[in-house]
Amino acid sequence: MSEVFQRNTEVLQRRWPALLARLQGEAGEALQAELVEGLGSTLSVSGIQLTSRHDRLAEARLQAQSLPADSPTLHLYGAGLGDLQRVLLERPGLARLRVYLLNGALFQLVLQLLDQSDWLADPRVELACAGDSGEIALPFFALPSELVLADDFNAKIRDRLISEAHLADNNRAFDVADPRLQQLLEDSLPLLRQDPDVAALFATQAGRDCYVIATGPSLAGHLPALARVRAQAVRPLFICVDTAYLPLLRAGIQPDIVVSVDHKIRVHHLPPDASAATALVYMPMLDVELVGNWRGPRYSAYSASPLYAAVREAIPRAELFVGGSVIHPATDLAVKMGASSITLFGADFAFPGDRTHTGWDDGVLGPAVSAARHWVLDGNGQRVRTQLNFRGYLIELERFIAQHPEVRFHNTSRAGALIAGTTYAPEFCP
């Protein structure tokens, strides 16, 4: 054991013995690490530089500027080489610095090579694995290199950090000043005034089981079973998202309710010919031809988006939660209708089997599988390819589930993303 490593581990043993025991099980020596030199030097792990190779201290001071100077508690995700911790600990008003490890093996490697005992020994520092928390804490800074190098155990927190960092950019897609969106809203007003409030459906299915059906690849394997359940005299309520409607019809399954919120959805996604027995729950800006031709009951709703601020008072409607995907309002509708148990189908948030959706060709509803550059853990603990926005949708669904402990949530496929807060339905997923 090197003198540096011994000094570091002595501090860990004194302050966080349980964490040290976990770290000692990590294979830090197996990482591909090399020294990278410029005007200064840093470590490169698997081709990713942990810090600047020119001026680590200047980089750390720049990073520190993004955190509020007067906050008594700060949260740092990733330990890096200790530079940002040292800069933040210079603040006289800082009472607590919580450091969350995103890769245990990486931290163990750094402990072997560089003296970290100074900031580790500071009584204001708290150290933990990020994955031990269910949610991120604010205000935070996440070291960019360690977001890339995060290990499987800490992946869900990594995903939440990235989602939070992209939040401002994502919201620009719904800019209230966008004249196209304003025109779509204006075009929707006659139908909006005509159709009843979605609140008319609330509390009408108290205690009933509900199936919420999305369009992920795993839905295909469940279509025969769903057809059998649909034919039963006593059965769960079937709520589907818009893009699942047509695959269900083709399998002989008539959903009770279809939910649609995306202005890009058109009649070929939701053909009205066989819609008389299915209610449509929609939000303004959905294609007016589609809505106008729907033969079943129609109910209008809003999201929390400021886009609807101008019409909320004149045309009051209840809200459904939207977190980027139509699966969110579909699930919220089931909760508000009174469902005691919700079983999710096709909620994969990933591309198991290198497929994007059930019933649609690769790339028709979004980027093709070949464009996937990210991953999530599936129900078997294995990495499965996905898109960055799918990870964001998964996070928002998990947060929604956590807010509704009164409802039992079940998943039906281990091939898609593991959804925190759900259990696997044994009749569909042995």
Buried (B, 14 or more C-beta within 10 A) or exposed (E): EEEBBEBBBBBBEEBBEEBBEBBEEBEBEEBEBEEBEEEBBBBBBEEBBBBBBEBBBEBBBEBBEEBEEEBEBBBBBBBBBBBBBBBBBEBEEBEEBBBBBBBBBBBBBBBBBBBBBEBBBBEBBBBEBBBEBEEBBEEBBBBBBBBBBBBBBBBBBBBBBBBBEBEEEEEEEBEEEEEEBBEBBEBBBEBBEEBEBBBEBBEEBEEBBBBBBBBBBBBBBBBEEBBEBBEEEEBBBBBBBBBBBBBBBEBEBBBBBBBBBBBEBBBEBBBBEEBEEBBBBBBBBBBBEBBEBBEBBBBBBBBEBEBBEEBEEEBEBBBBBBBBBBBBBBBBBBBBBBBBBBBBBBBBBBBBBEBBBBBBEBEEBBBEBEEBEBBBBBBEEBEBBBBEBBBBBBBBBBBBBEEBEEBBBBBBBBBBBBBBBBEBBEEBBE
